[in-house]
Amino acid sequence: MSIPPRFDVTADQISRVVQTFYAAVRRHEVLGPIFAGHVTDWPTHEERIASFWRNAILYERGYDGNPMQVHRRAGDVKPAHFDDWLMLFDATLIRVLPRDTAVAWSALAHRIGAGLRMGVRDTGGPPILR
C-alpha cells in the first residue's frame, strides 16, 4: 500500500524548486558565503536535498540524512539565517509552482525551518519551554 503525497507535486517539480532555490542561495549576500563554505559539489547537494523533499512530501525512502545534525555541525548556521532561507524558498515556490502547491509546501518548509532554527540555538543549557 502506498501513502498518498502530502500535496500535489511531482518529483520533477521538486527537483526544479531545489535547483532554482540554490541558484538564488548562491547569489544571496548572507547565505551564499555560508553555503559556499560547506558545499563543494552543488549537483550532489541539490540531489540530496531533492531526495529529502521527496521523502518529506512523496514519502519516497531515498533520503537517509539528519538535517538537524548537519546544521548544528556546520557551526556558522544561526537562527536568524532561517528568515532569509525561508524568504528565498517561499519566493522560489511562488515562482515555480501552482499557488496551492506553493502554499502547502511553504507551510511544511516553515514547520521544518522552525525546528531547525530551534536546533541551532546556542542557549548554553536545556531548551526554555514557553
N, C-alpha and C positions, 0 to 999 in steps of 0.2 A: 504494500500500500504506500503510495507516495503522498507527501504532505503538500498541500497547495501553497504557492508562494504567498508571502505576506501581502503583496500587492502586485499589480500587473506591470511587470518589467521583464525584459529578456536578458539573457546573458550578454548578447551583443550591446545592448543599451548600457549595461553595467560597465562593460569594457570602455565604451565611448565616454561615459561620465568620468571614469577614473583617468583616462588619458587626457581629457580636456581639463580636468581639475589639476592634475600635476603639471601640465603646461603652465597654468596660472600660478601654481605654487612656485615654480622655478623663477617666475618673473616678480614675485612678491618681495618687497623690500625687507620684511621681517622674516617670513617663513622660508624664503628662498635660501638664505645662508644657513639656516638651521638644517634644512633637508640636505643641502649640498655637503654638509659636514658628516652626514651619515649614509647617504645613498650614492653609490658609485656606479650602479648598473640600473638605470631607470626602467628599461623594459622589464627586467626581472622584478623590480619593486612594484611596478604597476600591475603585473600579472598576479603577484602575491596579494595585493590589496583588492584586486578584482575578485580573486578567489575568496577573500574574507567576505566581501559583499555578497557574492553568490551563495556562500554558506548562510549568511545572516538573512538574506531575502528569499532565495530559492531553495534553501535547505540542502544544497549540494554539500558533500562532505570532503571537499578537496583542500580545505584550509586547516592547518594544524598549529598555528602560532598562538602567542599570548600577547595581544596588543598592550595590555597594562604593563607587563614586564618590559616590553620593548621601550615604551615611552618613559618609564622610570629609569631604566638603564642609560638612556640617552644622556641624561644629566643636564641638558640645556633646554629641555621642554618645560615650559612654565604654564601654569593655569591660564594666564592671560592670552597665550598663543591660541587657545581653542576658540576665542572670539573671532580672530582673523581666519582660522581654519574653517569654522562654520559659515562665516560670511562668504568666503570663496566657494565653499561647497554648495551652499544654497544658490548662489549666482550661477554656478555650473548646472545644477539640477534644473533650474528655471530655463536656462538657455538650451539644454539638450533634450529634455523630456516633456511629454504632455503634462499639463498642470496638475492633474490629480495624482499622477505618479510622482512628480517632483515634491508635492506637499507630503505625501505618505513617506517617501524616502527621507525627506528633511526631518520629519518627526523622529524617525528611527535614528538618524545621524545625531540629532540633538540629545537623545537619551544616551547614546553611546558616548558622545562628547562630554556629557555631564559626569559620567562615570570616570572617564579618563582624566578629566580636569581634577576631580577629587583625588584620584590616584597619584597624580604628580605633585600634589601639595606637599610642602615640607612643613609639617606642623610641629615637629620635634617631639611628638608623642602620639597617643591614640587619637583617632578622629573625634571631633567635637560634634555631638548629635544635637540638633536644634529642633 
